Amino acid sequence: MPDVIMPRFGSNSGQPTTRRDGIAKVTGTATFAADNQPDRMLHAVYAPATIARGRVTALDTEAALAHPGVVAVYTPWNRPPLAGDPDAKPFMFAFRFEALQSDEVRYSNQPVAFVVAESLEAATEGARLLKPQYEAQPARVGLDGNEPFKPKGDAPFGLPRDFEHGDVAAGHAAADQALDATYETAENYHNAMESHCLVAEWKDGKLELDIPTQAVVLTRGAYAYYFGIAPGDITIRSPYLGGGFGSKAIANGPQILAIMAARELGRPVKLMFRRDQMFGPTGHRGATRQRIRIGIDGDARMTVLDHESLATTSSFDDFIEPAAYASQGLYNAGALRSAFEAVRVDTGTPGPVRAPGEASGSAALESAMDEMAEKAGIDPLDFRLRNYAETEPGTGKPYSSKALRECYAEGAKRFGWEGRPLEPRRMQDADGKLVGWGMGTALFGAPMFAAEARATLLPDGTGLIETAAADMGQGAWTALAQIGAYALGLPLDRVEFRSGHSDLPDGGVAGGSGHTATAGGALHAAGGDAVAKLAGIASADPDSPLFGTGNTGVVARDGWLVAEEDDSRRDSFADIIARNGGAAVVGTGKAARPPEDAARHAMYSHGAVFAEVKVDPELFQVRVTRMVGAFAAGRIINPRLAESQLMGGMIWGISFALHEEALFDKRTGRIVNGDFAGYHIPVNADVTGLEVLTVHEDDPYVNPIGVKGVGEIGISGSVGAIANAIWHATGTRVRRFPIRIEDLLAGA
């Protein structure tokens, strides 16, 4: 059993430290990718398709090139060759994309030309002058009208496979009561504060990229493939990201075109997507239609949980929103089934969006759980507790840790759930608003990837820790520095943390809520290695007070090595190094979860979300007035940052439940609300009374530092809680998201 780090004297871990990069960001001194301005830099703009399906028949390149600032125009007919095929998928984190390899138009907003100019204004005007002409075909949008297909293969990234545990038919037959309900979720598009961008420069055949990426080292392989160079000949700088959420781990066509143009023109090229261009080649959450069937016996215990999901994917690739997975790991049903189908539509390929599968799947599942509780005539929380899983449903594996009961109890107590009336439309506020309370269970896996790190004890007794981590706003700079400082036995202010550069040890992928466990595990190992080496030096030094202790007989505390059995025997880092030649002591570490650990235990973060809504009884405007989320996610490295991440997920839950939806013109296939005027997201006025609780949880199996993830679990459970609260307030059950005023009016 691996040891779990626990706070100790002088520990940085577990403290609510403020963000180390906060001052740089709020004062504007933080340099994001698009802030870089190398000499002789050119600006690039891609011309987006204005049809959703067909082919480009003409582009007025002469008009564009006649603009005095335009330097080059690339089209499907003159684009220089790439070493790698954009329609190949050479890596796990790779999609097929459009890089002017043909005149085919696969979706609205894909690049059909690429303009490079001396200024952004000239490039923009040059793209406008192209005036593309098309041969259009009828667009395919939405979940209806196209033949569904079944995903095939060995379930690679983005391709879910069916699961079935137990006798599903028998479970249906044995039910005393049953629910058969269908739920729909809309397409959601990536819209991080920082849009996709890069600055590309070639120097002596080697590529330098300033680019926001969630996988600083890993993505070098993709660029190396497309340009026929070695990954080691690529330098990626990505110290700051203005949000990623899954979209910035995968290369896209316009970025490849910008790198190509920089090589062809021999000058640096900068590309930054406009906001409307984010609705196309950067990934999105596909729409779903989910059928959930639940059967219960006379004691309201589930005999079957049967979850089918139909999702949209692109016409040319296969990422399918894995919504039905949400029913696999949570409730103790006698039989379980998750099944998947998809339809091809004329959009860009969907991709991972914060809590892929769990966000959309839990929205349906937690609504269905509420409906089943209503049928049974029992409280929704009581229904979930009756069907609480003590081991992972289907597999029977024990959980590495599970404090969900405590989350239910703490969240319900803080929210004031006790005494909630079972029937809807029983509560009003002083202004006559209908009041409703709802809840949902939160679940997200606790993955861990592979990473490396380096930790150095310097001659002056300070430390340097290094790993190519990605901080996309979640606070990795701070939390990872805390882990590294803890491992070195140094105060945080005596440790320098370097990350966000591909020349550093590979910090793995910032995704799946696994980055702190992954990069943090490597830093913990590297720090321990450096301390062990220093202890070995001290124990072999006759002039050291620690002579003869051995490198396992001491601990690192506040810049000192201290004998475990005699606190008076101690030696400072700086003195040990000075007596032994003055050379820095370097430790290295790796982190990866052994396959046997995952085989023995089910590993998840858990939580419970409680929501209050108020609804105008005449206009049916909905306001989320209170939310309480209680979460158990292993060891919390930084409570302040964890709370921020969990709040962010809950706010995204509000957005999913009430706001976000890409609307398509069915005649053209174009998105009609591709901006922040029409694509609605919550603002401060939409978020009031938000409270997060973290429930203590020790997990000795999940990884050596006992860390799970908090980035995505906040969405899971929140959407269903809001939907259930709306039903409790109004008596109208809406089974499509986002929930609209017209849906409530129709049910009134």
PAPAFI-589539 format. One record per residue (C-alpha): residue number from 1; residue in one letter; x, y, z. Coordinates in steps of 0.5 Angstrom, whole numbers. Last residue first. Layout:
<recs>
    nr   rest      xx      yy      zz
   NUM      A       X       Y       Z
...
</recs>
This chain:
<recs>
    nr   rest      xx      yy      zz
   748      A     -96      51     -34
   747      G     -93      45     -38
   746      A     -92      50     -45
   745      L     -90      56     -41
   744      L     -84      52     -37
   743      D     -82      50     -44
   742      E     -83      57     -47
   741      I     -78      59     -41
   740      R     -73      55     -43
   739      I     -69      49     -40
   738      P     -62      48     -43
   737      F     -63      42     -44
   736      R     -69      38     -45
   735      R     -73      34     -41
   734      V     -77      39     -37
   733      R     -82      36     -32
   732      T     -87      42     -30
   731      G     -89      42     -22
   730      T     -87      49     -22
   729      A     -82      49     -16
   728      H     -80      42     -15
   727      W     -80      41     -23
   726      I     -75      47     -23
   725      A     -71      44     -17
   724      N     -70      38     -21
   723      A     -67      41     -27
   722      I     -62      45     -22
   721      A     -60      39     -19
   720      G     -59      35     -25
   719      V     -55      40     -28
   718      S     -51      41     -21
   717      G     -50      33     -21
   716      S     -44      33     -25
   715      I     -41      40     -27
   714      G     -37      40     -20
   713      I     -34      34     -22
   712      E     -30      37     -27
   711      G     -24      41     -24
   710      V     -24      37     -17
   709      G     -19      31     -18
   708      K     -16      26     -14
   707      V     -10      26     -10
   706      G      -7      21      -5
   705      I       0      23      -6
   704      P       2      16      -7
   703      N      -3      15     -12
   702      V     -11      13     -12
   701      Y      -9       7      -7
   700      P      -8      10       0
   699      D     -14      15       0
   698      D     -16      19       6
   697      E     -22      23       5
   696      H     -24      30       8
   695      V     -31      33       6
   694      T     -30      39       2
   693      L     -36      44       2
   692      V     -37      49      -3
   691      E     -42      55      -3
   690      L     -46      59      -8
   689      G     -51      64      -6
   688      T     -52      68     -12
   687      V     -50      66     -20
   686      D     -54      69     -25
   685      A     -52      76     -24
   684      N     -45      75     -24
   683      V     -46      73     -32
   682      P     -48      66     -34
   681      I     -47      64     -41
   680      H     -51      65     -47
   679      Y     -49      64     -55
   678      G     -53      70     -58
   677      A     -49      76     -56
   676      F     -43      72     -54
   675      D     -42      70     -61
   674      G     -44      64     -66
   673      N     -51      65     -65
   672      V     -54      63     -72
   671      I     -50      57     -73
   670      R     -50      55     -80
   669      G     -53      49     -83
   668      T     -56      52     -89
   667      R     -63      51     -88
   666      K     -63      48     -81
   665      D     -60      54     -79
   664      F     -57      52     -72
   663      L     -57      54     -65
   662      A     -51      53     -61
   661      E     -54      52     -53
   660      E     -52      54     -47
   659      H     -56      58     -42
   658      L     -61      54     -37
   657      A     -58      47     -35
   656      F     -51      48     -38
   655      S     -50      55     -36
   654      I     -52      53     -29
   653      G     -48      47     -29
   652      W     -42      51     -31
   651      I     -43      55     -25
   650      M     -42      49     -21
   649      G     -36      47     -25
   648      G     -33      54     -23
   647      M     -35      53     -16
   646      L     -31      46     -16
   645      Q     -25      50     -19
   644      S     -25      56     -14
   643      E     -26      51      -8
   642      A     -20      47     -10
   641      L     -16      53     -11
   640      R     -17      56      -4
   639      P     -17      49      -1
   638      N     -10      48      -3
   637      I      -7      41      -4
   636      I     -14      37      -2
   635      R     -13      30      -1
   634      G     -18      25      -4
   633      A     -24      28      -8
   632      A     -30      29      -3
   631      F     -35      34      -5
   630      A     -41      38      -2
   629      G     -44      43      -7
   628      V     -49      48      -4
   627      M     -53      52      -9
   626      R     -58      58      -8
   625      T     -62      63     -12
   624      V     -62      60     -19
   623      R     -66      64     -22
   622      V     -72      62     -27
   621      Q     -76      66     -31
   620      F     -83      63     -32
   619      L     -87      70     -34
   618      E     -93      68     -29
   617      P     -91      64     -23
   616      D     -84      67     -23
   615      V     -79      62     -21
   614      K     -74      61     -16
   613      V     -69      56     -15
   612      E     -65      52     -10
   611      A     -60      47     -11
   610      F     -57      42      -7
   609      V     -50      38     -10
   608      A     -47      32      -8
   607      G     -40      29      -9
   606      H     -36      24     -11
   605      S     -29      23     -14
   604      Y     -27      16     -17
   603      M     -23      10     -17
   602      A     -25       3     -17
   601      H     -20      -1     -14
   600      R     -16      -8     -16
   599      A     -15      -7     -23
   598      A     -13       1     -23
   597      D      -8      -1     -18
   596      E      -5      -7     -22
   595      P      -4      -2     -28
   594      P       1       2     -24
   593      R      -1       9     -24
   592      A       4      13     -27
   591      A       9      18     -24
   590      K      17      20     -25
   589      G      22      23     -21
   588      T      29      26     -21
   587      G      33      29     -16
   586      V      39      34     -17
   585      V      44      36     -11
   584      A      47      42     -13
   583      A      55      42     -13
   582      G      58      46      -7
   581      G      64      41      -6
   580      N      61      37       0
   579      R      62      41       6
   578      A      58      47       2
   577      I      52      42       0
   576      I      51      40       7
   575      D      52      47      10
   574      A      46      49       5
   573      F      42      44       7
   572      S      42      45      14
   571      D      44      40      19
   570      R      40      37      25
   569      R      42      32      31
   568      S      38      36      36
   567      D      31      32      34
   566      D      34      25      36
   565      E      30      19      33
   564      E      28      22      26
   563      A      35      26      25
   562      V      33      32      22
   561      L      35      35      15
   560      W      34      42      15
   559      G      31      47      10
   558      D      24      48      13
   557      R      24      40      15
   556      A      27      34      11
   555      V      27      28      15
   554      V      33      23      17
   553      G      34      16      18
   552      T      32      13      11
   551      N      39      16       8
   550      G      43      13      13
   549      T      44      16      21
   548      G      52      15      21
   547      F      54      22      20
   546      L      48      26      22
   545      P      51      32      26
   544      S      56      32      19
   543      D      63      33      20
   542      P      64      25      19
   541      D      60      26      12
   540      A      57      19      10
   539      S      50      21      13
   538      A      50      28      10
   537      I      51      25       3
   536      G      46      20       4
   535      A      41      25       6
   534      L      43      30       0
   533      K      41      24      -4
   532      A      35      22      -1
   531      V      33      29      -1
   530      A      33      30      -8
   529      D      30      23      -9
   528      G      24      25      -5
   527      G      23      32      -9
   526      A      23      28     -15
   525      A      18      23     -13
   524      H      13      29     -10
   523      L      15      33     -17
   522      A      12      26     -21
   521      G       6      25     -17
   520      G       5      33     -17
   519      A       5      32     -25
   518      T       0      26     -25
   517      A      -4      28     -19
   516      T      -5      35     -20
   515      H      -6      34     -28
   514      G     -12      28     -27
   513      S     -18      32     -27
   512      G     -19      29     -34
   511      G     -14      34     -37
   510      A      -7      37     -36
   509      V      -3      32     -40
   508      G       4      30     -38
   507      G       9      34     -34
   506      D      14      32     -39
   505      P      21      34     -36
   504      L      23      41     -38
   503      D      25      43     -45
   502      S      18      44     -47
   501      H      16      50     -43
   500      G      10      51     -39
   499      S      14      50     -32
   498      R      19      52     -27
   497      F      18      53     -20
   496      E      23      57     -15
   495      V      23      54      -8
   494      R      24      59      -2
   493      D      18      62      -2
   492      L      14      55      -1
   491      P      18      54       5
   490      L      23      48       4
   489      G      22      40       6
   488      L      24      38      -1
   487      A      17      34      -2
   486      Y      13      40       1
   485      A      16      45      -4
   484      G      14      40     -10
   483      I       7      39      -7
   482      Q       6      47      -6
   481      A       9      48     -13
   480      L       4      44     -16
   479      A      -1      47     -12
   478      T       1      54     -14
   477      W       3      54     -22
   476      A      -3      49     -23
   475      G      -8      54     -21
   474      Q     -14      52     -25
   473      G     -13      58     -30
   472      M     -10      54     -36
   471      D      -4      52     -32
   470      A       0      47     -36
   469      A       6      43     -33
   468      A      13      42     -36
   467      T      16      40     -30
   466      E      21      43     -26
   465      I      23      44     -18
   464      L      28      49     -16
   463      G      30      49      -9
   462      T      34      54      -4
   461      G      39      52       1
   460      D      44      57      -2
   459      P      48      51      -6
   458      L      41      49      -9
   457      L      37      43      -8
   456      T      34      41     -15
   455      A      28      37     -17
   454      R      26      35     -23
   453      A      20      32     -26
   452      E      17      27     -30
   451      A       9      25     -32
   450      A       5      19     -34
   449      F      -3      20     -33
   448      M      -7      19     -27
   447      P     -15      18     -27
   446      A     -20      20     -22
   445      G     -27      19     -25
   444      F     -32      23     -24
   443      L     -39      23     -20
   442      A     -44      28     -17
   441      T     -50      26     -14
   440      G     -56      31     -16
   439      M     -61      35     -11
   438      G     -67      39     -12
   437      W     -71      45      -8
   436      G     -76      49     -11
   435      V     -79      56     -10
   434      L     -85      59     -14
   433      K     -84      67     -13
   432      G     -90      70      -9
   431      D     -85      76      -7
   430      A     -85      73       0
   429      D     -82      67      -2
   428      Q     -87      61      -5
   427      M     -86      53      -3
   426      R     -91      48      -4
   425      R     -91      48     -12
   424      P     -88      41     -12
   423      E     -90      35      -8
   422      L     -85      32      -3
   421      P     -84      38       2
   420      R     -77      39       4
   419      G     -77      38      12
   418      E     -69      37      12
   417      W     -66      40       6
   416      G     -63      45      10
   415      F     -57      47       5
   414      R     -52      46      10
   413      K     -55      40      13
   412      A     -56      37       6
   411      G     -49      38       4
   410      E     -46      35      10
   409      A     -50      29      10
   408      Y     -50      27       2
   407      C     -42      29       2
   406      E     -41      24       8
   405      R     -45      19       5
   404      L     -41      20      -1
   403      A     -34      19       2
   402      K     -31      14      -2
   401      S     -24      11      -2
   400      S     -20       6      -7
   399      Y     -27       4      -8
   398      P     -28      -4      -8
   397      K     -29      -8     -14
   396      G     -36     -11     -15
   395      T     -35     -10     -23
   394      G     -42      -9     -24
   393      P     -43      -3     -19
   392      E     -37      -1     -16
   391      T     -37      -3      -9
   390      E     -42       0      -3
   389      A     -47       3      -8
   388      Y     -52       7      -5
   387      N     -59       5      -8
   386      R     -63       6      -1
   385      L     -59      13       0
   384      R     -61      15      -7
   383      F     -68      14      -6
   382      D     -67      18       1
   381      L     -64      24      -2
   380      P     -70      24      -7
   379      D     -75      24      -2
   378      I     -80      18      -3
   377      G     -87      17      -7
   376      A     -84      12     -11
   375      K     -86      15     -17
   374      E     -83      22     -15
   373      A     -76      18     -13
   372      M     -76      15     -20
   371      E     -77      22     -23
   370      D     -71      25     -19
   369      M     -67      19     -21
   368      A     -69      21     -28
   367      S     -67      28     -27
   366      E     -60      25     -24
   365      L     -59      21     -30
   364      A     -61      26     -35
   363      A     -56      31     -33
   362      S     -51      26     -31
   361      G     -50      24     -38
   360      S     -49      31     -41
   359      A     -44      33     -36
   358      E     -41      26     -35
   357      G     -40      25     -42
   356      P     -34      30     -43
   355      A     -33      33     -36
   354      R     -30      40     -39
   353      V     -31      39     -46
   352      P     -27      33     -50
   351      G     -29      33     -57
   350      P     -34      34     -63
   349      T     -32      34     -70
   348      G     -34      40     -74
   347      T     -41      40     -76
   346      D     -45      37     -82
   345      V     -48      32     -78
   344      R     -47      24     -77
   343      V     -51      20     -72
   342      A     -49      17     -66
   341      E     -50      10     -62
   340      F     -48       8     -55
   339      A     -51       3     -50
   338      S     -50       3     -42
   337      R     -53      -3     -39
   336      L     -54      -4     -31
   335      A     -57     -10     -28
   334      G     -59     -11     -20
   333      A     -58      -3     -19
   332      N     -53      -1     -14
   331      Y     -52       7     -16
   330      L     -46      10     -18
   329      G     -41       7     -23
   328      Q     -44       6     -30
   327      S     -50      11     -30
   326      A     -45      16     -33
   325      Y     -42      12     -38
   324      A     -49      13     -42
   323      A     -46      20     -44
   322      P     -40      18     -48
   321      E     -40      24     -53
   320      I     -38      21     -59
   319      F     -31      23     -63
   318      D     -31      19     -69
   317      D     -29      23     -75
   316      F     -31      25     -82
   315      S     -39      27     -82
   314      S     -38      30     -75
   313      T     -41      27     -69
   312      T     -48      28     -66
   311      A     -50      23     -60
   310      L     -55      18     -58
   309      S     -55      15     -51
   308      E     -58       9     -48
   307      H     -58       8     -41
   306      D     -61       2     -37
   305      L     -61       2     -30
   304      V     -65      -5     -27
   303      T     -67      -8     -21
   302      M     -67      -1     -17
   301      R     -69      -1     -10
   300      A     -75       3      -8
   299      D     -77      -3      -3
   298      G     -83      -6      -7
   297      D     -78      -7     -13
   296      I     -75      -1     -18
   295      G     -74      -1     -25
   294      I     -70       5     -29
   293      R     -70       6     -36
   292      I     -66      12     -39
   291      R     -67      14     -46
   290      Q     -62      19     -48
   289      R     -62      24     -54
   288      T     -55      28     -54
   287      A     -52      34     -58
   286      G     -44      34     -58
   285      R     -40      38     -54
   284      H     -35      42     -58
   283      G     -28      42     -61
   282      T     -24      48     -64
   281      P     -25      47     -71
   280      G     -32      51     -72
   279      F     -36      56     -67
   278      M     -29      59     -64
   277      Q     -29      62     -71
   276      D     -34      67     -68
   275      R     -30      69     -62
   274      R     -24      71     -67
   273      F     -18      66     -67
   272      M     -11      69     -66
   271      L      -6      67     -71
   270      K       1      70     -71
   269      V       7      69     -76
   268      P      14      69     -75
   267      R      18      70     -82
   266      G      21      65     -87
   265      L      15      66     -92
   264      E      14      58     -93
   263      R      16      56     -86
   262      A      11      62     -82
   261      A       6      60     -87
   260      M       6      52     -85
   259      I       6      54     -78
   258      A       0      58     -79
   257      L      -3      53     -83
   256      I      -2      48     -78
   255      Q      -6      53     -73
   254      P     -12      53     -78
   253      G     -13      46     -78
   252      N     -13      44     -71
   251      A      -8      41     -66
   250      I     -11      37     -60
   249      A     -10      39     -52
   248      K     -13      46     -52
   247      S     -20      44     -53
   246      G     -21      40     -47
   245      F     -23      45     -42
   244      G     -17      50     -44
   243      G     -18      57     -40
   242      G     -13      63     -41
   241      L      -7      59     -41
   240      Y       0      62     -39
   239      P       7      59     -39
   238      S       6      56     -46
   237      R      13      56     -49
   236      I      14      50     -54
   235      T      20      48     -58
   234      I      20      44     -63
   233      D      27      40     -66
   232      G      26      35     -61
   231      P      20      33     -64
   230      A      24      31     -70
   229      I      22      34     -77
   228      G      17      32     -82
   227      F      12      38     -81
   226      Y       5      34     -80
   225      Y       9      29     -75
   224      A      13      34     -72
   223      Y       7      38     -70
   222      A       3      32     -67
   221      G       9      30     -63
   220      R      11      36     -60
   219      T       4      36     -57
   218      L       6      31     -52
   217      V      11      36     -49
   216      V       6      42     -47
   215      A       0      38     -46
   214      Q      -6      43     -45
   213      T      -3      48     -50
   212      P      -3      55     -51
   211      I       2      57     -56
   210      D       8      60     -57
   209      L      12      56     -62
   208      E      19      55     -64
   207      L      20      51     -70
   206      K      27      48     -72
   205      G      30      49     -79
   204      D      35      54     -78
   203      K      30      58     -74
   202      W      22      57     -76
   201      E      17      62     -72
   200      A      10      61     -70
   199      V       6      65     -66
   198      L      -1      62     -63
   197      C      -8      62     -62
   196      H     -14      59     -60
   195      S     -19      64     -56
   194      E     -17      66     -49
   193      M     -23      67     -45
   192      A     -25      60     -46
   191      N     -31      59     -51
   190      H     -32      52     -53
   189      Y     -38      50     -56
   188      N     -44      47     -53
   187      E     -49      42     -57
   186      A     -56      41     -54
   185      T     -58      36     -49
   184      E     -64      32     -50
   183      Y     -68      27     -45
   182      T     -72      21     -46
   181      A     -76      17     -40
   180      D     -78      10     -39
   179      L     -79      10     -31
   178      A     -81       3     -28
   177      Q     -85       0     -22
   176      D     -85      -7     -19
   175      A     -79      -9     -23
   174      A     -78     -16     -24
   173      A     -79     -16     -31
   172      H     -74     -10     -33
   171      G     -68     -13     -28
   170      A     -70     -20     -32
   169      A     -68     -16     -39
   168      V     -62     -13     -36
   167      D     -59     -20     -33
   166      G     -52     -17     -30
   165      H     -47     -12     -33
   164      E     -48      -9     -39
   163      F     -43      -4     -43
   162      D     -43      -1     -50
   161      R     -37       2     -52
   160      P     -35       9     -53
   159      L     -31      12     -58
   158      G     -27      19     -56
   157      F     -20      16     -55
   156      P     -20       9     -57
   155      A     -26       4     -56
   154      D     -23      -3     -59
   153      G     -27      -2     -65
   152      K     -34       0     -67
   151      P     -39       5     -65
   150      K     -46       4     -68
   149      F     -49       8     -73
   148      P     -55      12     -73
   147      E     -59      14     -80
   146      N     -60      21     -81
   145      G     -66      25     -81
   144      D     -66      27     -73
   143      L     -61      28     -68
   142      G     -59      35     -71
   141      V     -56      38     -77
   140      R     -55      35     -84
   139      A     -54      41     -89
   138      P     -56      40     -96
   137      Q     -51      41    -102
   136      A     -47      47    -104
   135      E     -43      49    -110
   134      Y     -39      55    -107
   133      Q     -36      62    -109
   132      P     -32      65    -104
   131      K     -31      72    -103
   130      L     -24      73    -103
   129      L     -24      80    -101
   128      R     -26      79     -94
   127      A     -20      75     -93
   126      G     -16      80     -95
   125      E     -19      85     -91
   124      T     -18      81     -85
   123      A     -11      80     -87
   122      A     -10      88     -88
   121      E     -13      89     -81
   120      L      -8      84     -77
   119      S      -2      87     -80
   118      E       3      85     -85
   117      A      -1      80     -88
   116      V      -2      73     -89
   115      V      -9      70     -91
   114      F     -11      63     -91
   113      A     -17      60     -95
   112      V     -23      55     -94
   111      P     -22      54     -86
   110      Q     -28      51     -83
   109      N     -33      56     -80
   108      S     -39      52     -83
   107      Y     -38      44     -84
   106      R     -35      39     -88
   105      V     -33      44     -94
   104      E     -29      40    -100
   103      D     -24      44    -104
   102      S     -18      39    -101
   101      Q     -12      39     -97
   100      L     -14      46     -94
    99      A     -12      44     -87
    98      E     -18      41     -85
    97      F     -18      36     -79
    96      R     -18      29     -77
    95      F     -17      29     -70
    94      A     -11      27     -65
    93      F     -10      26     -58
    92      M      -9      18     -59
    91      F      -4      20     -64
    90      P      -3      18     -72
    89      K     -10      20     -74
    88      A     -10      21     -81
    87      D     -14      26     -85
    86      P      -9      32     -84
    85      D      -4      27     -87
    84      G       3      28     -85
    83      A       9      31     -89
    82      L       5      37     -91
    81      P       5      40     -98
    80      P       5      47    -100
    79      R      -3      50    -101
    78      N      -4      52    -108
    77      W     -10      50    -110
    76      P     -14      49    -103
    75      T     -12      56    -102
    74      Y      -6      60     -99
    73      V      -6      67    -100
    72      A       1      71     -98
    71      V       3      78     -97
    70      V      -3      82     -96
    69      G      -1      89     -94
    68      P      -2      93    -101
    67      H      -9      89    -102
    66      A      -8      86    -109
    65      L      -7      80    -106
    64      A     -14      79    -104
    63      A     -17      82    -110
    62      E     -13      77    -114
    61      T     -14      71    -110
    60      D     -22      72    -111
    59      L     -24      65    -109
    58      A     -28      60    -113
    57      T     -31      53    -113
    56      V     -31      51    -106
    55      R     -35      45    -104
    54      G     -41      42    -101
    53      R     -43      42     -94
    52      A     -44      47     -88
    51      I     -44      54     -92
    50      T     -40      60     -90
    49      A     -34      57     -90
    48      P     -29      61     -86
    47      A     -23      65     -88
    46      Y     -17      64     -84
    45      V     -13      70     -81
    44      A      -6      71     -81
    43      H      -1      77     -78
    42      L       6      77     -80
    41      M      12      78     -75
    40      R      18      82     -77
    39      D      21      82     -70
    38      P      18      77     -65
    37      Q      11      80     -62
    36      N       9      75     -56
    35      D       2      77     -53
    34      A      -1      72     -57
    33      A       2      67     -53
    32      F       0      70     -46
    31      T       5      74     -42
    30      A       3      75     -35
    29      T       5      83     -34
    28      G      -2      85     -34
    27      T      -3      87     -27
    26      V      -8      82     -25
    25      K      -5      76     -29
    24      A       2      78     -26
    23      I      -1      79     -19
    22      G      -4      72     -19
    21      D       1      68     -22
    20      R       3      65     -15
    19      R      -4      64     -13
    18      T      -6      65      -6
    17      T      -4      59      -1
    16      P     -10      56       2
    15      Q      -5      51       6
    14      G      -6      43       5
    13      S       1      42       3
    12      N       6      48       5
    11      S       8      43      11
    10      G      13      47      16
     9      F      11      41      21
     8      R       7      36      18
     7      P       1      35      13
     6      M       0      28      11
     5      I       3      25       5
     4      V      -1      18       3
     3      D       4      12       3
     2      P       3       7      -2
     1      M       0       0       0
</recs>
